Amino acid sequence: MLAEVTGNGTVAAAVMVGAALLALLVANSPLCEGVEHVLALPLSVGVGRLSVSLTVEQFVNDFLMAVFFLLVGIELKYEMTVGQLRRPRQAALPMLAAVGGVCVPALIYLAVNLIEGGEPSGWAVPIATDIAFALGVVSLLGDRVSSEAKVFFQTLAIADDILAIVVIALFYGQTPNLPWCAASLAFTGLLVALNRARVYSSAPYVAVGLVLWACMFNSGIHATLAGVILAFALPSRSDVRLSELGGWLARRAHDLDDSYDDEHHVLGQHDFTESAARVERVMHHVTPPLQRMERYVSVVVNFCVLPLFAFVNAELHLVGANIGSVLASPVAHGVFLGAVVGKPVGIILVTMLLVRMGFARLPRGMGRAQVVTVGLMGGVGFTMSILITGLAFADPADAIAAKCAILLGSLASALLGLAFGRFFLGRGRRQAAKGYPRERRRASGAETRRRSGA
């Protein structure tokens, strides 16, 4: 029962939204000052020269979010190893759609803020799609959304995260500290060396990853990227010869049968428990370190890190504030229009253009109506958008306007996607089933051979 709840994406998204709503209530209540005092408390993490001084709020945003980025990196490596991203041609369509879903919102934000005299540094705020939140909303449509469309959307969201990570690294870091950058590079090399040396225990990678995080925190590079580097260093192979595992287990089962005595308590059957412990150790190492790490952190990220991040960063002091001036801000206009208009326009336009040009074709079972639904859901941005907001704006008023627009834009995108999906997706699936052969007939033989399911 507990595993079903913790593995449900809709429940995880609901917990994160609940934490954000709680943050709004606390920010406009007498509890606000107490919470702000706690978030400003100093912390010291590390030993000696590797110690890092930061506040509780920075601990959440820089350290705990590195654990979130670790999970994102694990998902990226999984997709690149055995998922949609291992076949570049198959992944090309959603990945290029993600590029459109990043460029158009950024251009809309810049255009609005240049015309209205706003702050252009927040151009990256509306570019991100929140994987957990968006997939949770998509799940509300049930089987109206085909499995092919869900895979397409997940690939698009993963590519979106890659682009957001690159943007954070290139445009929202601090002035680099060269000695700490060199140390970060050295420990990154050490992680690669552990992988090349076929070290399959997770502990050495975690230890080096923690030191890498401290180095990156002091280097001026956003420290959360240490999580992505650690994820890509974790081995994705098993250190057990799987082809021989069945025979070995059969022999161990025979030994267990021989050593078991049902007349004695299990605590007194040392040969039996020792053999069982050996089987447990071997079976533990069947699972690759990458997959083991995902099991360790996924529940923590979904039900602790992300809700805590939402609680810390979604607070909006609306009591006594001029809501009209906040909503009239060019920053709010740019973020809202970028998410609600720019994301779907970019995703849908690039997808349909590439299909029309013959570069790729829609997956079987995915019609135009599902493309539109995916595009609308792409505007559901929360985690990455709030993270970038904290990096982009020095003026608290701009940050408040951006957060208001993020919340309103995510809500509007979710409602538009759900409404469109419930009204059009049944017809869209029938159109997909009918239209698929026509698209294949229109394509030339060379194009048909090229378009291998992207």
N, C-alpha and C positions, 0 to 999 in steps of 0.2 A: 504493500500500500504506500509506504513512505517513498520507495523507489519510483513508483508511478507519479507521485506528486512532484518530486524533485526533478524528474525527467521531463516534465510537461512544460513546454515553452510558453504556453499561455499563462500558466500559473506564475512562472518566473517574471514575465512581463507585467502581470498584475501586481506582483509584490513591488517591483520597481516603481510603477506608477503610484502605488499606495504610499511609498516612501516619499515621492515627490509631493504628493498632496499633503502629507503630514508636515513636510518642510514648509509648505505655504502657510499652513495653519500656525505652526510654531513661530514663523517669522513675523506674524501679525498678532501675536499674543504676548502676555507678560513673560513667557518663558524665553523670549528671544535673547535677552541680554545674557541669561545664564548659558544658553547654547553657544553664543558667540564667545563668551569667556572660555568655555571648554575648548572650542576650536582654535583659540589663540594660544593655548598652553604650549610651552616649549617641550620638545622631545630631543633626545640625542640617541642616535642609532649607530652602532659600529664600535670599533676598537681603535684607539690610537689615531694615526693620521687618516685612517679610513672612516673615522666617525663623522656623522652627518648631523648637523643641528637643523631642526625644522619644527614647524608647529603641527598640531594635530590635524589641521586642515590640509597642510602640505603632505602629511603622512598619508592621508586618504587619497589625495589627488596625484601624488607622485609615486608613492610606494605601492599602495593597494591597487592602483590602476595599472601598475606594471604587471601585477598578477592577472588582471583582465587582459592586458596585451599579450601575456603568455598564452592564455587560452585562445585569443585571436590568432596568434602565430601557429599554435598547434592545429587549428582548423585550416589555416592556409597550407601548412605542410601536408596535412592529410589530403586535402584536395589536389595538391600538386603531385602527390605520390600515387594515390589510387582513385581519386575523385575526378570531378569535372575538369580541373585545371591540368590534368596530366596529358590531355589531348588538346594541344593549342588550337587546332582547327575547330574542335567541338566547343571549346570555351570562348572562341573569338567573339561570337555575337553578344553574349551577356557582358563580356569584359569591355568591349567597345561601347556597348550601351551604357556601362558605368562611367566611361569617360565622358560621354554626352551628358550624363546625369551629374557630373562634377563641373563641367565647363559652363553649361547654360546657367545654373544657379549663381555661380561666381560672377558671370557677366551681368546678370540681372541685378545682383547686389551692387556691383561697381557702378552700373549705369544709374541706379536709383540714388546712390549716395553722392555721385558726382553731380547729378542734376539738382539734388536737394541740399547739397553742402554738408553731407554727413561724414562719417569716419570710414575711409576705404579699407582700413586694416582688417576689418571683419569679413572680408570677401569669402573666406573659407568656412565660415560658420554654417551656411545652409547646404554645404556640399555633401554632408555625411548622411548615410542611412543607418539607423540603429538595427543591427541584425536581430537581436533578441526581441525587441519591441515590435519591429515590423513583421517578423515571422509569427509572433504571437497574434497579431491582428489578422494576418492572412489565414491562420488556422481557424478563425471564427467563421470563415466562409465554407469550411468543411470540404466536401468533395466537389463543390462548384469549381474550385481551382484544381486543375489537373496536376498529377504528380510531376509531369514534365515542366509545367509552369513554376511549380515550387522549386524544383532543381535550378531552373533558369534564374529565379529570383534570388536563391541562396548564392549562386555563383556570382550574380551581379553585386550582391551585398558584400561578398568577400572581396571582390575586385575593388569595390568602393572603399572598403577598409584599407586595402593596400595603398590606394591613392591618398587617403586621409593621413596614413602614417608617413608617407613621403612628404606631404605638405607640411605636417608638423615638424619633421626633421629639417626641412629646407628653409621654412619661412617663420617658424615660431620658436626657435631656440634662442639662447642668449649668446653674447659674444664668447666664442670658444676659448677655453683655457687650454693651451697647447700641451702642457705636461699631463693634465688629466685626460685629454683626448688620446695622448700616446698610451697612457695606462689603460684606457678603455679598449684601445686597439689590441694591446698586449693580452688582456684577459679574454677578448673575443677570440684571438688566436689560440689561447689555451683551451677554450671550449671546442674549437675545431679540432685541436690535437686530441682531446679526449674522445671525440667522435671517431677520428681516424685510428686511434689506438683500440677501438672496439671496447670501450668501457661501457658496460650496460647497467651499472648501478646508477640510480638517479641522484644519490646524495652528492657525489663530486660535482655534478652539473649545477645543482642547486647552490652549493657553497661558492663556486666560481661565479655563478649568476648574481648572487648577493653582492660580492665584491665588485662585479661589473656595474651593478646598479649604483653603488656608492661612487664609483669613478665617473660614471656618466652624469650623476647628479651634480658633481663638482665641476664637470667639464663644460657646462653650458648647453650640451645636447639634452633634449628632453629625456629624463631618466626612464620614462615608461617604455621607451624603445628597447631597453635591456630585456624586457619580457619577450619581445619578438625574436631577438638574437638568441636568447636561451632556447626558445621553442625550436628554432631551425637547427640548433646544435644537438638536440636530443635525438638519439638513434631511433629510426623507424623500423628497424629489423629486430628479430628475436635472436637471443644468443643461445637458443636451443635448436638442435637439428630436428626440425619438425618431421622430416621424413622418417626418422627413427623413433619418434616419440611413442607411437602406438605399441611397438614391440617392447620398448623399455617399460611402459606402464603395465603391459601384460605380465612381464616378469616380476615387477614390484607387487602387483596384485597377488601373484602366486606366493611371494614371500610373506605378504601380510596374512594370507590365509593360513600359512604354516605356523606363523609366530603367534597367532591369536588364540587365547585360551579363555573361553567363556565362563570358566569357573573362578577367574580372578578379576579384581577391579582393574580398570584401565590404567590407573596410576601405578600399578605394580607390574604392568606389561611393558618393560623398558624396550625390548627388541621391537615390539609392535609399534609403540609410539615413536621410536627413533626412525623406523622405516617410513612411517606416515609423515613425519616432519621432513624427511628427505624428499618425498613426493611433493609436499607443499612448496618447498623451496624451488624445486624444478618447475612446477606449474606456475609459480609466481614469475619466473623468468621467461616463460613462454610469451607473455605479453610484452611487446616492445616498450621501452622507456617512454616514448612519446605518448602511447596510449595509456600507460599507467599514470603519467602526469596529468593527462586529461581527466581521468577518474578522480585524482586527488583534488583538483582545483575547480572542476566545473560547478559542483554544488556550492562551494564556497563563493565563487564569483557570482553566480546567479542569485543566490539568496543572502549574501552578506556584502560583498564588495560593491556590486552595482546598486543595491538599495541604499547602502551607506553613502556612496558617491552621490546618488540622487538627493538624499536628505541634506548632505552638506552643501550641494551646489544649486539646488533648485529653489532656495529660499528667495522670496521676493517681498520686500518691505512695501506693502501697498497701503498700509494705514497712514493717512496723512499725505500720501503721494498724489500727484496730479495724474490720474490714469490717462486723461486725454493727452497730456504732453508726452507721456511714455509711449502711447500707441501712435502718436503723431511723429515720433522720431524717425528720421531717415534710416537709422539702423534697423528699427523694427520693421519698417516697410521692406527694406532690402532682404532681411532674413525671411520674413513671411512669404513674400512673393517668390524669392529664390527657392524655398522649399515646396510651396504649394503649386506654383506655376512652372518654375525652372526645372525641378527634378523630373516631373512627368514629361514635359516637353522634350528635354534632352534625351531621356531614356526612350520614349516612344519614337521620336524623330529619327534617332540614329538606328534603332532596331528596324523600323520599317524601310528606311532608306537603304540599309545594307541588304535587306531581303529583296527590295525592288531592283537593286543593282545586280543581284545574282551572286553577291559575295558569300551569302549564307542563307539558310532557310530556317524557318521556325521549327522547333522540335515537333514531332508527330503528337497530336493531341493538344497543341497550343495554338489558339487562334488569335485574331486581332483583338478581340474583346479582352482576352487574358493579358495581352501585351499592355493594353490601356490600364487594366487593374494593377498590374505590376508597376507600371509607371506612377500611378497615383500613390501606391503604397511606398514608393521610393522616397516620398517626402516625409516619411515618419523618421525623423532624426532626433536623437535625444543625447545619448552618452557622449559620442564624439563631438557633437555640436556644442554641448555645454563645456566639454573639455577645451575645445578651441576658443570658446568665448572667454574663458579664464586667461588664455594666453594672448588674445588679440586686443583686448580693450584695457587701457589704463584708467579711463574715466568710469567710475561706478555707474553713472547714469546710462552710459552706452551698454554696459554689461547687463543692467536690469532690463533695458529695452530689448536686447538680444534674447535674454532668457524668456521674457514674455512672448516674443515672437516664436521662439523654438517650441514652447508649450502649445501655443495657439496653432502654429503651423502643423505640428505633429498631430494634434487633435483633428484639425480640418482635413489633413491628408488621410488619416485613418477613416474618418466618416465618409469622405468622398469615395475612397476605395471600396469600403463596405457597401455603400449605396449602389455604386456602379456595378459591383460584382453581383449583388443580389438581383439586380434588375436585368443585367445583360449576359451574365456568364453562361446560363443555360443555352441561349441562342448562339453564343460565341463558340461553345463546344461543338454544336452541330455544324456551324460554318467551318470550323477547323477540320472536321471529319470530311466535309464535302470539298473544301478548298484545297486540301493537301494534294490530291492527285492532279488537279489543274495546275498547281504551281510546278509540279514535277514535269508535266507535259510542256509547259512554257519554257522550262530550262533546257539549255543545250546539253548534249551528252557530256562535254568536258565539265560544264558547271555542275551537273548532277554528280559526277565523280568527285568533284572538289568538295561539295557540300555534304560532308559526312556527319550529319546530325548536329551541327553547331546550332 
